[in-house]
Amino acid sequence: MTQDAPPLPRWDLTPLFPSLESPEFEAAFQKLRADLDSLEDSFQALAVRRRPQPSVDAPFAGQVDQAIQGLNGVMEQMRSLSAYLGCLVTTDARNETAQARRSQLDALAVRLDQLHTRFVAWVGTSDIETLLQLSETARSHAHPLRRACEMAAHQMPEGEEMLAAALRPSSISAWARLHGDVTALLSGVVTIDDQPQTLTVTQLRALASHPNRAVRRAALDAELRAWESVEVPLAAALNGVKGFQNTLRVRRGYLDDVEPTLAANGIDREALDAMQAACVESFPDFHRLLAFKAAALRVDRLGWHDLAAPVGTASRTWTWDQAARFVSASFHRYSSRLGEFADRTFRERWHDAEPRTGKQGGAYCTPVRPGESRLFMNFDGSFTSVSTLAHELGHAYHNLNLAHRTPLQRATPSTLAETASIFCETLCFQSALESATPEQRLVLLNTSLERDLMVVVDIHSRFLFEKRVFERRSQRALTVSELKELMLQAQRATYGRDIDPLHPYMWAVKGHYYGPLFYNYPYTFGLLFGLGLYAEYCRDPGSFHDRYDDLLSSTGLADAAELGRRFGVDIRSIDFWRSSLNVIRQQIADYGTLVRSLEAAREGTFGSALPEPPA
């Protein structure tokens, strides 16, 4: 973005609360506390905890109805307050008032987590099928109740579960907050045009798409120095998180560290293995992509600083208004409902797009009220940022379709949470391709394939890294050197050995390592599942819209396999994943053909050295 560009938007949170110090916020906070007190009293009166006998009768079904209603009510309030405070602290790490109020909310969240754990044990040790026959409320929550049975089988004794929940704010959550705060305030010095500049680490990472290779390399070096300056506390944070997770996994009787993620993500190991096998098969195709890119950049060997480099001469810088208009127009072409929804988010200022000191990196969408969200990103004017805008709007549209569901019904696994975001990204990408010249097409394919490289190849490296960290963390804490080496090993196993330098601090960069277990492979699932759904839309656009909205509204009511069957998809078959990856393979082939032709037109010297496009 240029210095003369209009200011980027900051979101409007006043429809939620006038301010953090307002009477309205205080009243909402106190209401949550009071309703949580009442729910605890109710659960005590109903004896909500693991049952010695599973028998169910009409009175018990009525008690379950009461518990579900109370739990949903408190969860709704908790979500709104948590989202509001999250919006404040992620955009300003120095907001001590928000940090303090979030700490207070964390204490209430522990109590809610403990009540939910008791609820899971209560219904999970009951005769669920009889309960579903006796209660309409239970039937409308059949999927989360059946999931409760699976979860109850792995619960520790109640006292241990209560203790684990009570320790979260001062252990795993505290480590995650440390990572977020440190990275939000982290900066480094980079020299550009003989001028030293102090930039946030988010701004340094944004220079990965700078057209000048020397600038990209200087930015990477500055970024690595910045991470090195905080490597000790971040290594301690990662060890703390993984140690906590590993201890609970063992105590809950899971076979390995992946197993607890499967039920939470709505899939089974057969589906995960099929997807990952198809991804590993595709790595040689991505290695060809990297060779094509090296040729396009006229370098013998790519470095990490080249992976997001622009290719071609037809790239452009987007203003925020241009990006918003383009995304809105692409959505309107798909459906008026999606397009009008996007227009509403811009009109009502749901977006915070401005990079600034104290604001965390990355992007996210958070639901703040039923059907209403706030969207966080760091817009840099690239088409990647335009795609990110479409991606986060897809999440917001998903939230819109879940608006009429209760909190228990809205609990969407991460694998399905990326469905709408990838679909919306694809809509915008296809819109951009339609009127593109060959030069512009090369630029667009470069952007899209950068994402695919990250989601298929890089994310698999993250899976390998996290798996190895868990294996070693069960014995002892890992040193900084060990974490860096494991990261490099994982990158070599996926990217191949032709990338130099690599990025040994990606374990410090990615906040996902400091949250849920293996919060990486669901993105791959979401990309490939979303591409499969887009292919279905192209085959039968007439009947797609309603079925798609119904799927988005049902992501908390069924697992991924059942939802996939609605579109004729078998997620346990490697052929489905291969078919989605074939879409990417074709794009790699198109990319290679464009590089060859454009190099030939410029009398380049790389054409004969390029690999053959993937078959």
GUMIKE-130761 format. One line per 8 residues: number of its first residue (from 1); their letters; for each residue x, y, z negated of C-alpha. Coordinates in steps of 0.5 Angstrom, whole numbers, plus 500, padded with zeros to 3 digits. Last residue first. Layout:
N
NUM) a) X/Y/Z ~ ...
END
This chain:
615
615) appeplas) 501/429/533 ~ 505/434/529 ~ 508/439/534 ~ 515/437/536 ~ 521/440/533 ~ 524/447/535 ~ 531/447/537 ~ 529/448/545
607) gftgeraa) 525/454/543 ~ 530/458/539 ~ 534/462/544 ~ 529/467/545 ~ 528/470/552 ~ 522/474/549 ~ 517/470/553 ~ 520/464/551
599) elsrvltg) 520/466/543 ~ 512/468/544 ~ 511/461/547 ~ 515/457/542 ~ 512/461/536 ~ 505/460/539 ~ 506/453/540 ~ 508/451/533
591) ydaiqqri) 503/455/530 ~ 497/451/534 ~ 501/445/532 ~ 501/447/525 ~ 493/449/526 ~ 492/442/528 ~ 495/439/522 ~ 491/444/518
583) vnlssrwf) 484/441/520 ~ 488/434/520 ~ 488/435/513 ~ 481/435/512 ~ 480/429/516 ~ 486/425/512 ~ 482/427/506 ~ 476/423/508
575) disridvg) 480/418/511 ~ 483/417/504 ~ 477/414/502 ~ 475/415/494 ~ 472/422/496 ~ 466/419/500 ~ 463/425/504 ~ 456/424/508
567) frrgleaa) 454/431/506 ~ 450/429/500 ~ 455/424/498 ~ 460/429/496 ~ 455/431/490 ~ 455/424/488 ~ 463/423/488 ~ 464/430/485
559) dalgtssl) 460/429/479 ~ 453/431/478 ~ 449/437/474 ~ 455/442/473 ~ 456/443/480 ~ 448/443/482 ~ 447/450/483 ~ 453/450/488
551) lddyrdhf) 450/444/492 ~ 443/447/492 ~ 447/453/496 ~ 450/449/500 ~ 444/445/502 ~ 440/451/503 ~ 445/454/508 ~ 447/448/512
543) sgpdrcye) 441/446/516 ~ 442/450/522 ~ 449/450/521 ~ 450/443/523 ~ 457/441/526 ~ 460/448/524 ~ 457/447/517 ~ 460/440/516
535) aylglgfl) 467/443/518 ~ 466/448/513 ~ 464/443/508 ~ 471/439/509 ~ 475/445/509 ~ 472/446/502 ~ 473/439/500 ~ 480/440/502
527) lgftypyn) 482/446/499 ~ 478/445/492 ~ 481/438/492 ~ 488/441/492 ~ 486/447/487 ~ 484/441/483 ~ 491/438/483 ~ 494/444/479
519) yflpgyyh) 490/445/472 ~ 494/439/470 ~ 492/439/463 ~ 488/446/461 ~ 492/452/459 ~ 500/454/459 ~ 502/450/465 ~ 496/454/469
511) gkvawmyp) 500/461/467 ~ 504/460/473 ~ 511/464/473 ~ 515/461/467 ~ 514/454/470 ~ 516/457/477 ~ 522/459/474 ~ 527/454/478
503) hlpdidrg) 525/457/485 ~ 529/454/491 ~ 535/457/494 ~ 535/454/499 ~ 529/450/503 ~ 532/445/507 ~ 532/439/502 ~ 524/437/503
495) ytarqaql) 519/442/500 ~ 515/436/496 ~ 521/432/493 ~ 526/438/493 ~ 520/442/489 ~ 519/437/484 ~ 527/436/483 ~ 528/444/482
487) mleklesv) 522/444/477 ~ 525/438/473 ~ 532/442/473 ~ 529/449/471 ~ 525/445/465 ~ 532/441/463 ~ 536/448/463 ~ 531/451/459
479) tlarqsrr) 531/445/454 ~ 525/440/453 ~ 522/439/446 ~ 522/432/444 ~ 520/424/445 ~ 513/426/448 ~ 516/432/451 ~ 519/427/456
471) efvrkefl) 513/424/459 ~ 509/430/459 ~ 515/434/463 ~ 515/429/468 ~ 508/429/469 ~ 508/437/469 ~ 513/437/474 ~ 510/432/479
463) frshidvv) 503/436/479 ~ 507/442/480 ~ 510/439/486 ~ 504/437/488 ~ 501/444/488 ~ 507/447/492 ~ 505/442/498 ~ 498/442/498
455) vmldrels) 496/448/495 ~ 502/453/497 ~ 503/450/504 ~ 496/451/505 ~ 496/458/503 ~ 502/459/507 ~ 498/456/513 ~ 493/461/513
447) tnllvlrq) 497/467/513 ~ 502/464/518 ~ 496/462/522 ~ 493/470/522 ~ 500/472/524 ~ 500/468/530 ~ 493/469/532 ~ 495/477/532
439) eptasela) 501/475/537 ~ 496/471/541 ~ 491/476/541 ~ 485/476/536 ~ 478/476/537 ~ 476/470/534 ~ 481/469/529 ~ 479/474/524
431) sqfcltec) 472/471/523 ~ 475/464/522 ~ 480/467/517 ~ 474/470/514 ~ 469/464/513 ~ 475/460/511 ~ 476/464/505 ~ 469/464/503
423) fisateal) 469/456/504 ~ 475/456/499 ~ 472/460/494 ~ 465/456/494 ~ 469/450/493 ~ 474/452/488 ~ 470/450/482 ~ 468/443/484
415) tsptarql) 475/440/482 ~ 475/445/476 ~ 469/441/473 ~ 463/446/473 ~ 460/447/466 ~ 453/450/469 ~ 448/445/466 ~ 451/446/459
407) ptrhalnl) 451/454/459 ~ 444/454/462 ~ 442/454/469 ~ 438/460/473 ~ 445/464/474 ~ 449/458/477 ~ 448/460/485 ~ 450/467/483
399) nhyahgle) 456/464/479 ~ 458/460/486 ~ 457/467/489 ~ 462/470/484 ~ 467/464/486 ~ 466/466/493 ~ 468/473/492 ~ 474/471/489
391) haltsvst) 476/467/495 ~ 474/473/500 ~ 478/478/496 ~ 484/473/496 ~ 483/472/503 ~ 484/480/504 ~ 490/480/499 ~ 493/475/504
383) fsgdfnmf) 492/479/509 ~ 496/484/506 ~ 494/491/503 ~ 497/489/496 ~ 491/488/492 ~ 493/485/485 ~ 486/481/483 ~ 481/481/478
375) lrsegprv) 473/480/480 ~ 468/481/475 ~ 461/477/475 ~ 454/477/475 ~ 449/471/476 ~ 448/470/469 ~ 452/475/465 ~ 460/476/465
367) ptcyaggq) 462/471/470 ~ 470/471/471 ~ 473/471/477 ~ 481/471/478 ~ 487/473/481 ~ 494/473/480 ~ 499/478/475 ~ 497/481/468
359) kgtrpead) 496/488/468 ~ 501/492/463 ~ 504/496/468 ~ 499/497/474 ~ 497/493/480 ~ 490/496/482 ~ 484/491/484 ~ 479/491/479
351) hwrerftr) 473/489/482 ~ 465/489/480 ~ 464/496/482 ~ 457/496/483 ~ 457/498/490 ~ 463/493/491 ~ 459/487/488 ~ 453/489/491
343) dafeglrs) 456/489/498 ~ 458/482/497 ~ 451/479/495 ~ 448/483/501 ~ 453/479/505 ~ 452/472/502 ~ 444/473/502 ~ 445/475/509
335) syrhfsas) 448/469/511 ~ 454/467/515 ~ 455/473/519 ~ 454/477/513 ~ 460/474/510 ~ 464/476/515 ~ 462/483/515 ~ 463/484/508
327) vfraaqdw) 470/481/508 ~ 471/486/514 ~ 468/492/510 ~ 472/490/503 ~ 478/489/507 ~ 478/496/511 ~ 476/500/504 ~ 481/497/500
319) twtrsatg) 486/499/506 ~ 489/494/510 ~ 497/494/512 ~ 498/490/519 ~ 501/485/522 ~ 502/484/530 ~ 509/484/530 ~ 510/476/529
311) vpaaldhw) 511/473/522 ~ 511/476/515 ~ 515/472/510 ~ 511/468/504 ~ 516/462/505 ~ 522/467/506 ~ 524/468/499 ~ 524/461/497
303) glrdvrla) 530/460/503 ~ 529/458/510 ~ 535/456/514 ~ 537/457/521 ~ 534/464/521 ~ 530/467/527 ~ 524/469/523 ~ 520/465/528
295) aakfallr) 525/459/528 ~ 525/459/521 ~ 517/459/521 ~ 517/453/526 ~ 522/449/522 ~ 517/450/516 ~ 511/448/519 ~ 515/442/521
287) hfdpfsev) 516/441/514 ~ 509/441/513 ~ 508/436/518 ~ 513/431/514 ~ 509/433/508 ~ 502/430/511 ~ 503/423/508 ~ 504/426/501
279) caaqmadl) 497/429/502 ~ 494/423/504 ~ 497/419/498 ~ 494/425/493 ~ 487/425/496 ~ 487/417/495 ~ 490/417/488 ~ 485/423/486
271) aerdigna) 479/419/488 ~ 481/412/485 ~ 483/416/479 ~ 476/418/478 ~ 473/425/479 ~ 469/430/475 ~ 474/434/473 ~ 473/433/466
263) altpevdd) 473/426/467 ~ 479/426/471 ~ 483/430/466 ~ 483/426/460 ~ 487/420/464 ~ 492/425/467 ~ 496/425/460 ~ 496/417/460
255) lygrrvrl) 492/411/457 ~ 488/416/453 ~ 487/414/446 ~ 484/420/443 ~ 490/421/438 ~ 495/420/444 ~ 492/425/448 ~ 492/430/442
247) tnqfgkvg) 499/429/441 ~ 501/430/448 ~ 496/437/448 ~ 500/440/442 ~ 507/438/445 ~ 505/441/452 ~ 503/447/449 ~ 509/448/444
239) nlaaalpv) 514/446/449 ~ 511/451/454 ~ 511/457/449 ~ 518/455/447 ~ 520/455/454 ~ 517/462/455 ~ 520/464/449 ~ 527/462/451
231) evsewarl) 526/464/459 ~ 525/471/457 ~ 531/475/460 ~ 532/469/465 ~ 525/471/468 ~ 527/478/470 ~ 533/475/473 ~ 529/471/477
223) eadlaarr) 525/477/479 ~ 531/481/481 ~ 534/475/485 ~ 527/474/489 ~ 526/482/490 ~ 533/482/493 ~ 532/476/497 ~ 525/479/500
215) varnphsa) 529/486/501 ~ 534/483/505 ~ 529/479/509 ~ 525/486/511 ~ 518/484/513 ~ 516/484/506 ~ 511/478/504 ~ 516/476/498
207) larlqtvt) 515/484/496 ~ 509/482/492 ~ 513/478/487 ~ 517/484/485 ~ 510/488/484 ~ 508/482/480 ~ 514/482/476 ~ 513/489/474
199) ltqpqddi) 518/494/478 ~ 524/498/476 ~ 527/501/483 ~ 534/502/484 ~ 535/506/491 ~ 540/504/496 ~ 534/503/501 ~ 531/498/496
191) tvvgslla) 535/496/490 ~ 531/492/485 ~ 530/492/477 ~ 526/488/473 ~ 519/488/469 ~ 515/484/464 ~ 510/487/461 ~ 504/482/463
183) tvdghlra) 509/476/463 ~ 510/477/456 ~ 503/478/454 ~ 500/472/458 ~ 506/467/456 ~ 505/469/448 ~ 497/469/449 ~ 498/462/452
175) wasisspr) 503/460/446 ~ 497/463/441 ~ 492/459/445 ~ 496/452/443 ~ 498/454/436 ~ 495/459/432 ~ 488/459/436 ~ 488/452/437
167) laaalmee) 489/450/429 ~ 481/450/427 ~ 480/446/433 ~ 485/440/432 ~ 482/441/424 ~ 475/439/426 ~ 477/434/431 ~ 481/431/425
159) gepmqhaa) 476/431/420 ~ 471/428/425 ~ 475/422/427 ~ 478/422/433 ~ 474/423/440 ~ 475/418/446 ~ 469/414/446 ~ 465/421/444
151) mecarrlp) 468/424/451 ~ 465/418/455 ~ 458/419/452 ~ 458/426/452 ~ 459/426/460 ~ 452/422/460 ~ 449/428/456 ~ 453/433/461
143) hahsrate) 449/430/467 ~ 442/429/464 ~ 441/436/462 ~ 435/437/465 ~ 433/430/463 ~ 435/432/455 ~ 430/438/456 ~ 424/433/459
135) slqlltei) 425/429/453 ~ 423/421/451 ~ 425/418/457 ~ 432/421/457 ~ 433/419/450 ~ 432/412/452 ~ 437/412/457 ~ 442/416/452
127) dstgvwav) 442/411/446 ~ 446/415/441 ~ 453/415/440 ~ 455/420/445 ~ 449/424/443 ~ 452/425/436 ~ 459/425/438 ~ 458/430/443
119) frthlqdl) 454/435/438 ~ 460/434/433 ~ 465/437/438 ~ 460/442/440 ~ 460/444/433 ~ 467/445/432 ~ 468/448/439 ~ 463/453/436
111) rvaladlq) 467/454/430 ~ 473/455/434 ~ 470/460/438 ~ 468/464/432 ~ 475/465/430 ~ 477/466/437 ~ 472/472/437 ~ 476/475/431
103) srraqate) 483/474/435 ~ 479/477/441 ~ 477/483/437 ~ 485/484/435 ~ 487/484/442 ~ 482/489/444 ~ 484/494/439 ~ 491/493/441
95) nradttvl) 490/494/448 ~ 498/494/450 ~ 497/488/455 ~ 492/492/459 ~ 488/489/465 ~ 488/482/462 ~ 486/485/455 ~ 480/488/457
87) cglyasls) 477/483/462 ~ 478/478/457 ~ 475/482/452 ~ 469/482/456 ~ 469/475/459 ~ 469/473/451 ~ 463/477/449 ~ 459/474/455
79) rmqemvgn) 461/467/454 ~ 460/467/447 ~ 453/470/448 ~ 451/464/453 ~ 454/459/448 ~ 450/461/442 ~ 444/460/446 ~ 446/454/449
71) lgqiaqdv) 447/451/443 ~ 441/453/440 ~ 437/450/445 ~ 441/444/446 ~ 440/443/438 ~ 433/444/438 ~ 432/439/444 ~ 436/434/440
63) qgafpadv) 432/434/434 ~ 425/433/439 ~ 429/427/441 ~ 430/424/434 ~ 423/425/433 ~ 421/421/439 ~ 425/415/437 ~ 432/414/439
55) spqprrrv) 437/408/436 ~ 444/409/437 ~ 446/407/430 ~ 452/409/425 ~ 451/416/428 ~ 457/421/430 ~ 455/428/428 ~ 449/433/428
47) alaqfsde) 446/431/421 ~ 439/435/423 ~ 440/440/417 ~ 447/441/418 ~ 446/442/425 ~ 441/447/423 ~ 445/451/418 ~ 451/451/423
39) lsdldarl) 446/454/429 ~ 444/459/424 ~ 451/461/422 ~ 453/462/430 ~ 446/466/431 ~ 449/471/425 ~ 456/471/428 ~ 453/472/435
31) kqfaaefe) 449/477/433 ~ 455/481/429 ~ 458/481/436 ~ 453/484/440 ~ 451/489/435 ~ 459/491/435 ~ 458/492/442 ~ 452/496/442
23) pselspfl) 455/500/437 ~ 460/502/441 ~ 468/501/440 ~ 469/497/445 ~ 466/501/450 ~ 459/503/453 ~ 458/495/453 ~ 456/490/459
15) ptldwrpl) 454/495/464 ~ 460/499/462 ~ 465/494/465 ~ 466/498/471 ~ 472/495/475 ~ 478/499/477 ~ 478/500/485 ~ 485/502/488
7) ppadqtm) 486/509/489 ~ 486/512/496 ~ 493/511/500 ~ 498/516/500 ~ 503/513/497 ~ 503/507/502 ~ 500/500/500
END
